[in-house]
Amino acid sequence: MHNLYTDLAEVYEAMYQTFINYEEEYLFYSNLLKEGGCHSIVEIGCGSGHLAARFAGAGFQYTGLDLSADMLAIAQQKYREADFLQADMRHFELSKPVDGAIMTGRTISYLLNGPDVSNCFAAVRRNLKKGGLFCFDFIDASRFIPAIREDEKIVHRAMHGGRHFFRDSFWKTNLQYGWAFDWQSVYYEEKDGQAIKIGEDHSTIRAFTRDEIELFLALAGFEVVKCLDRPSYAFETYVIVAQ
């Protein structure tokens, strides 16, 4: 489990809702699901539940799934009307099949090897009703990997609840896991003009090519309905809608 989603779960909660416009995320994915006639959904990698209240409040039968107990504790405290399940996205079983599954925030990036991707896609298909939709985003390796500059520091700043945070990130290509990279992040809070270190996170993140994703989906029994180019706050990404 990455430190960002355990010891730094509260920092994630504070920073990422300023990095990502969750209202736009909700509208984007809910429109895709509505187009496909989806009413019951599971969000894989729901984290601290930023989308949960929006989906549940709009009448979707919503279940949030995440591996991190720390993140789910925050989600359950905020959104008691939604259902949450602690489970591994590679091997999970819902109480009954759903119409749609979403995986936002490039969650697929943490599936570093082929068996992990295959197992995740198989689990999603197993928990979908016939004709159900699977919508998710991924980092486009063909655009992002060549752009990595290993001596470059990337700084992201955020303000939440009157507190000022920033993160220094360093990316380094790591081809041990396909088109992947190591991501070192150091988190700070600014107080009285001083930067106070509050933690750091080291992750290996995988990017994909469109061909790779489409092949993994085909092997799992999915058909790609559409592929949308949708840049995110830090990466060039695509969104897949599969059935």
C-alpha positions as CSV (number, residue, x, y, z in Angstrom):
1,M,0.0,0.0,0.0
2,H,1.4,3.4,-1.0
3,N,2.1,5.8,1.9
4,L,-0.1,8.4,0.2
5,Y,-3.1,6.3,0.9
6,T,-2.2,5.2,4.5
7,D,-0.2,7.5,6.7
8,L,-0.8,10.5,4.3
9,A,-4.5,9.8,3.8
10,E,-5.6,13.1,5.4
11,V,-3.1,15.0,3.2
12,Y,-4.5,13.3,0.1
13,E,-7.9,14.3,1.2
14,A,-6.9,18.0,1.6
15,M,-4.7,18.3,-1.6
16,Y,-6.5,16.3,-4.2
17,Q,-9.8,18.0,-4.0
18,T,-8.0,21.1,-5.1
19,F,-6.0,19.3,-7.9
20,I,-9.1,17.6,-9.3
21,N,-12.5,19.2,-10.0
22,Y,-14.7,16.4,-8.6
23,E,-17.9,18.0,-9.8
24,E,-16.5,17.9,-13.4
25,E,-15.4,14.3,-12.7
26,Y,-18.8,13.4,-11.6
27,L,-20.6,15.0,-14.5
28,F,-18.2,13.4,-17.0
29,Y,-18.5,9.9,-15.7
30,S,-22.2,10.1,-14.8
31,N,-23.0,11.2,-18.4
32,L,-21.2,8.2,-19.8
33,L,-23.0,5.9,-17.4
34,K,-26.4,7.5,-18.1
35,E,-25.8,7.1,-21.9
36,G,-25.3,3.3,-21.2
37,G,-28.4,3.1,-19.0
38,C,-26.5,2.4,-15.8
39,H,-28.2,2.7,-12.5
40,S,-26.2,0.5,-10.1
41,I,-22.5,1.2,-10.1
42,V,-19.2,0.4,-8.4
43,E,-16.4,2.9,-8.2
44,I,-13.1,1.0,-8.0
45,G,-10.4,2.9,-6.1
46,C,-12.9,5.3,-4.6
47,G,-10.3,6.7,-2.1
48,S,-11.7,9.1,0.4
49,G,-15.1,9.2,-1.4
50,H,-15.1,12.5,-3.3
51,L,-17.5,11.1,-5.9
52,A,-19.6,9.0,-3.5
53,A,-22.1,11.7,-2.3
54,R,-22.6,13.0,-5.9
55,F,-23.5,9.6,-7.3
56,A,-25.6,8.5,-4.3
57,G,-27.3,11.9,-4.2
58,A,-28.2,11.6,-7.9
59,G,-30.0,8.4,-7.4
60,F,-27.3,5.9,-8.5
61,Q,-27.1,2.7,-6.5
62,Y,-23.5,3.3,-5.5
63,T,-20.8,1.1,-4.0
64,G,-17.3,2.5,-3.4
65,L,-14.4,-0.1,-3.4
66,D,-10.9,0.6,-2.1
67,L,-8.0,-1.4,-0.6
68,S,-7.0,1.3,1.9
69,A,-8.9,1.1,5.3
70,D,-7.6,4.6,6.0
71,M,-9.1,6.1,2.9
72,L,-12.4,4.3,3.4
73,A,-12.6,5.5,7.0
74,I,-12.6,9.1,5.8
75,A,-15.2,8.2,3.1
76,Q,-17.5,6.5,5.5
77,Q,-17.3,9.3,8.0
78,K,-18.3,11.9,5.4
79,Y,-20.9,9.9,3.3
80,R,-22.8,7.5,5.6
81,E,-25.5,7.1,3.0
82,A,-23.2,5.3,0.5
83,D,-22.0,1.7,0.6
84,F,-18.3,1.0,0.8
85,L,-16.3,-2.2,0.5
86,Q,-12.6,-2.8,1.4
87,A,-11.3,-5.1,-1.3
88,D,-8.5,-5.6,-3.8
89,M,-9.5,-4.5,-7.3
90,R,-7.8,-7.6,-8.7
91,H,-10.0,-10.0,-6.8
92,F,-13.3,-8.7,-5.6
93,E,-16.9,-10.0,-5.3
94,L,-19.9,-7.7,-5.0
95,S,-23.1,-8.9,-3.4
96,K,-24.8,-8.7,-6.8
97,P,-23.8,-7.6,-10.3
98,V,-24.0,-4.0,-11.3
99,D,-24.8,-2.0,-14.4
100,G,-21.5,-0.1,-14.5
101,A,-18.0,0.2,-13.1
102,I,-15.8,3.2,-13.1
103,M,-12.1,3.6,-12.2
104,T,-11.1,7.2,-12.1
105,G,-7.9,9.1,-11.1
106,R,-5.7,6.7,-13.2
107,T,-6.1,4.0,-10.6
108,I,-5.1,1.4,-13.2
109,S,-1.6,2.8,-12.9
110,Y,-1.0,0.7,-9.8
111,L,-1.5,-2.5,-11.7
112,L,2.2,-3.0,-12.6
113,N,2.2,-6.3,-14.4
114,G,0.1,-8.1,-17.0
115,P,-1.5,-10.7,-14.6
116,D,-2.6,-7.8,-12.3
117,V,-4.3,-6.0,-15.2
118,S,-5.9,-9.2,-16.5
119,N,-7.2,-10.2,-13.0
120,C,-8.7,-6.7,-12.5
121,F,-10.5,-6.7,-15.8
122,A,-11.7,-10.3,-15.2
123,A,-13.0,-9.2,-11.8
124,V,-14.8,-6.2,-13.2
125,R,-16.4,-8.3,-16.0
126,R,-17.5,-11.0,-13.4
127,N,-19.3,-8.3,-11.4
128,L,-21.0,-6.6,-14.3
129,K,-24.4,-7.4,-15.6
130,K,-24.6,-8.5,-19.3
131,G,-24.0,-5.5,-21.4
132,G,-22.6,-3.5,-18.5
133,L,-20.2,-0.6,-19.0
134,F,-16.6,-0.3,-17.7
135,C,-15.2,3.3,-17.8
136,F,-11.7,4.2,-16.7
137,D,-8.8,6.4,-17.5
138,F,-5.1,5.7,-18.0
139,I,-1.8,7.6,-18.6
140,D,-0.9,7.6,-22.3
141,A,2.7,6.2,-22.4
142,S,3.3,7.4,-25.9
143,R,3.0,11.0,-24.8
144,F,4.1,11.0,-21.2
145,I,7.1,8.7,-21.0
146,P,9.2,10.6,-23.6
147,A,8.4,13.8,-21.7
148,I,9.9,12.7,-18.4
149,R,13.0,14.8,-17.4
150,E,14.7,13.0,-14.6
151,D,16.4,16.1,-13.2
152,E,13.2,18.2,-13.1
153,K,11.3,19.0,-9.9
154,I,7.5,19.3,-10.4
155,V,5.7,21.4,-7.8
156,H,2.0,21.2,-7.0
157,R,0.4,23.7,-4.6
158,A,-3.0,23.5,-2.9
159,M,-5.0,25.3,-0.2
160,H,-7.7,23.6,1.8
161,G,-9.4,24.5,5.1
162,G,-7.2,27.6,5.4
163,R,-4.0,25.5,5.3
164,H,-1.4,25.8,2.5
165,F,0.3,22.6,1.2
166,F,2.7,21.9,-1.6
167,R,4.3,18.8,-3.1
168,D,7.7,18.4,-4.7
169,S,7.7,15.5,-7.2
170,F,10.4,13.7,-9.1
171,W,9.8,11.3,-11.9
172,K,12.3,8.7,-13.2
173,T,11.6,6.1,-16.0
174,N,11.5,2.5,-14.8
175,L,11.0,0.0,-17.6
176,Q,11.0,-3.0,-15.3
177,Y,7.1,-3.0,-15.5
178,G,6.5,-2.0,-19.1
179,W,6.0,1.8,-19.6
180,A,6.4,2.8,-16.0
181,F,8.1,5.4,-13.9
182,D,9.2,5.9,-10.2
183,W,7.4,8.8,-8.5
184,Q,9.0,10.3,-5.4
185,S,6.9,13.0,-3.7
186,V,7.7,15.1,-0.6
187,Y,4.8,16.8,1.1
188,Y,5.0,20.1,3.0
189,E,2.7,22.5,4.8
190,E,3.5,26.2,4.8
191,K,3.2,27.9,8.2
192,D,4.4,31.4,9.1
193,G,6.5,31.5,6.0
194,Q,8.2,28.2,6.7
195,A,7.9,24.9,4.8
196,I,7.3,22.0,7.3
197,K,7.8,18.5,5.9
198,I,4.8,16.3,6.7
199,G,5.7,13.2,4.8
200,E,6.8,11.6,1.6
201,D,5.6,8.9,-0.8
202,H,7.5,6.6,-3.2
203,S,5.5,4.9,-5.9
204,T,6.0,3.0,-9.2
205,I,3.3,4.1,-11.7
206,R,2.5,2.4,-14.9
207,A,1.4,4.1,-18.1
208,F,-0.1,2.2,-21.1
209,T,-0.5,2.5,-24.8
210,R,-3.9,2.4,-26.3
211,D,-3.1,-0.9,-28.1
212,E,-2.1,-2.5,-24.8
213,I,-5.3,-1.5,-23.1
214,E,-7.5,-2.6,-26.0
215,L,-5.7,-6.0,-26.1
216,F,-6.1,-6.5,-22.3
217,L,-9.8,-5.7,-22.6
218,A,-10.4,-8.0,-25.6
219,L,-8.7,-10.9,-23.7
220,A,-11.1,-10.2,-20.8
221,G,-14.2,-10.3,-23.0
222,F,-14.8,-6.5,-23.4
223,E,-15.4,-4.5,-26.5
224,V,-14.2,-0.9,-26.6
225,V,-17.1,1.5,-27.3
226,K,-15.1,4.7,-27.3
227,C,-11.7,6.1,-26.4
228,L,-11.7,9.8,-25.4
229,D,-8.6,12.0,-25.1
230,R,-9.0,13.8,-21.7
231,P,-5.9,15.4,-20.2
232,S,-5.8,15.5,-16.4
233,Y,-4.1,17.8,-14.0
234,A,-0.6,16.2,-14.3
235,F,-0.8,13.7,-17.2
236,E,-1.9,13.2,-20.7
237,T,-4.7,10.6,-20.4
238,Y,-7.3,8.7,-22.3
239,V,-10.7,7.5,-21.0
240,I,-12.0,4.2,-22.2
241,V,-15.6,3.1,-22.3
242,A,-15.9,-0.7,-22.7
243,Q,-18.8,-3.1,-22.7
